[in-house]
Amino acid sequence: MARKTLNLTDKLYDYMVSVSVNEHPVLKALRAWTARMAWAECQISAEQGQFMQLLVKMLGAKKTIEVGVFTGYSSLCTALALPKGGKLIACDVNKEWTDIARTYWKKAGQEQKIDLCLGPAAETLKQLNVLKNRGTFDFAFIDADKGGYDGYYEHCLALVRKGGVIAFDNMFMGGRVADSQHQSPDLKVIRRLNKKLHTDTRVDISLVPIADGLTLAVKR
């Protein structure tokens, strides 16, 4: 028994990955390619990707949203978990990064499931947020500019169905979220959002200590 979440040593982390992560070959290749980039830390971990795949399957998800694509690892995780005919609306502003994503989506045979929307995510979500789309999405993943998180949340909350899940990445902000000595604008946004979600009666939440902190919000 443990009264709180264990601190993962490198040895324990490696053991966890060795007995739990079954990574698709194209995901593995994409992760290795992205690791060479200057912005490699923007990519989610393999164990987080697999956890999200499990969520998508448990939800029986067919319609999903992603805010922040980067090189497409998390998008590909979601697409691989979707059934035939499933759809992911993927929002990003960076063509160079998403061109890499498209290459790997195609290699995995999943490009037909992903609609890439290049442009500010707030505008894409606003356009999606019309009556016919509200309450029709099963899952949303938010992993983009931190200043936009609250706005993305409100749009996604309108778009997902009751019982649907919104997942927020980087809610620990590298551990700095709990350190008052750090007061960057992004940290302030995440702290406010963590407090908002904690008391938001529209959702049930759990902040899961996987990777850099993944908050799951289930729409009531």
N, C-alpha and C positions, 0 to 999 in steps of 0.2 A: 504494500500500500504506500501511496505517496500523497502528502497533503498539498503539494503544489507541483507544477510542471517542472520536470527535471531540466537542469542545465545540460545541454548536449556538448560533451567533449568531442574533439575531432574523431577519436576512436569510436565513440558511441554513434556519432553521425554517420561515419563510414559503414558501421554495422547496420544501422537503420536502412540506409540506401541499398546495401547489398542484399537484404532480405525482403525488401518491399517495392523497389522501383523497377518496373518493367517498361523501359523506354523504347518507343518505336524507333527503328533505325534512322528515319529521316529527322525525327526530333533530335536524336543524338548528334547527327551530322550538323544540324542547324545550331545546336548549342555549342559545338566545337568551333564552328565558323565564327559565331558571334563573340566567343571568348577572346578573339584576337582584336576586337574593336575597342576603341577608347571608351565607348559608352557601354561596355559589356555588362556593367552592374545593373543596367536597366532590364535585363532579361530575368524572368522568374526562374526559380530552381526546378530541377526535374521532379522532386517530390511534391512541390506545390502544383506543378502542372498535372501530375497524376491525381492529386487530391481533387483538383477542379474537374478533371475528367469523370471521376467517381460521382461528384455532385451532379454533373450534367446527366449522367446515366440514371442516377437515383431519382432525379426530377422527371425523367422521361422527356427531357427537353427537346423541342423541335425548332423553336425560334429563340435566338440569343443575340446579345449585343456585346461588343467590346469597345471600350474607350481607351485608346492607346495601344498601338500594334507593335511598334518598334520593328524587329526583324521577323516577327510572326510566330514566335514559339508558342505563346499562350493561345493565339488564334488557331494554330494547328492542333494543339491539345484539344480545344473545344470541338473543332471540326471532326477530328477522329472519333470523338465520343458521340457525335450526333448521328441519328439514323439516316438512311437514304432519304433524300428529300428535305433534310434538316437545313436550316439556314443561320448563318452568322452575319450580322451587320457589323463590320469592322471599321472603326473611325480613327483616322490619323491625319497629320498634316505633312509628313515627311515622305516625299516620293522616293528618295534614295534608299531609305531603310525599308520601305514597303515594297520596293522592287525586289529586294532580297527575299522578303516574305513571300511574294508571289512565286518566285522560283522554287522555294521549298514546298509551298502548298501544292504546286503542280507535280513535283517529284513524288509527293505522298498521295497523289490522285484525289486531292480534296478541294481543288480550286473552285469546283462548281458549287460547293456549299458556302463559299465566302463571298460576300459583296463588300468590296473595299470602297469606302467613302473618303476621298481625299479632300480635306478642308477642315475648318474649325469644328470640333466635335459638338460644341454647343449649338451651332447652326444645324448640323445634321440631326441632332436629337430633337431640336425644335421642329424641324420639318417632319420628323417621324411622329411627333407627338400630336397627332390628329385623332379624331374620334375613332376611326376604324382600327387604329393600332393600339389604342390604350387598353391595357390589361391583357395583351395577347402574347407577350414575351415571357419565356420561362426563366431565363437566366441572363444576368448582366455582369460584366467584369470591368471595373474601373481601375485603370493603371496609367494615368497620364499626368499632366501638369497639376500639381497639388492645389494651386490656387483655384482651379476649376472644379474640384471634387464635389463641393456642396451643390453647385448647379447641376452637375452631371447626376448626382444622386436624385435630385428632385425630378428631373426629366425621366430617369430610369424607373423611379418609383411609380410614376404615372403609366409607364409602358409595360411593366411586368404585371403578371396576373397575381391574384391572391394565392399565396403559397409559393410564389416565385422567389428567387434568390438574387440579391445584389451582393457581389463580392468586391471588397475594396483592398487594394494592395498597399504595402508600405505604411501600415498604420502604426508601426513602431519607429519609423524613420531612423533606422540604424541604432535604435536604443535612445536616441536623443530626445524623443517625445517626453520621456520621464525626467529629463534633466533641465531644471529651470535656468541653468547657465546658458542654454542655447535658446535663442529667441529670434530665429530667422522667420521671415514672413510665411514660408511654407510650413514650418513647425507650428506656428500659431494657427494656421488654417486647420491642420490635422488635429490639433488639440481641441479646437472648437467643434470640429465634426465628431470626434470621439465622444465629447460630452453631449452633443445633440443626439447622436444615435443611442446613447445610453438611456435617454429619457423619452425617446420618440415613440409614442404609443401606436404609430402606424406599422411598426415592425417589431419582430423579435430578433435579438442579435446574439452573436457570440464572436468575441475577438480571439481567433485561433492563433497560438504561438507557433506558426509554421513560417519558415523563411523570415521575412521582415514584418510579420504581423498581417494576418488576413482576416478582416472583419466580414462576417456573413450576416446579412440582414434579410429576414424572411418577411415578406409582405403579409400583413394580417388581412 
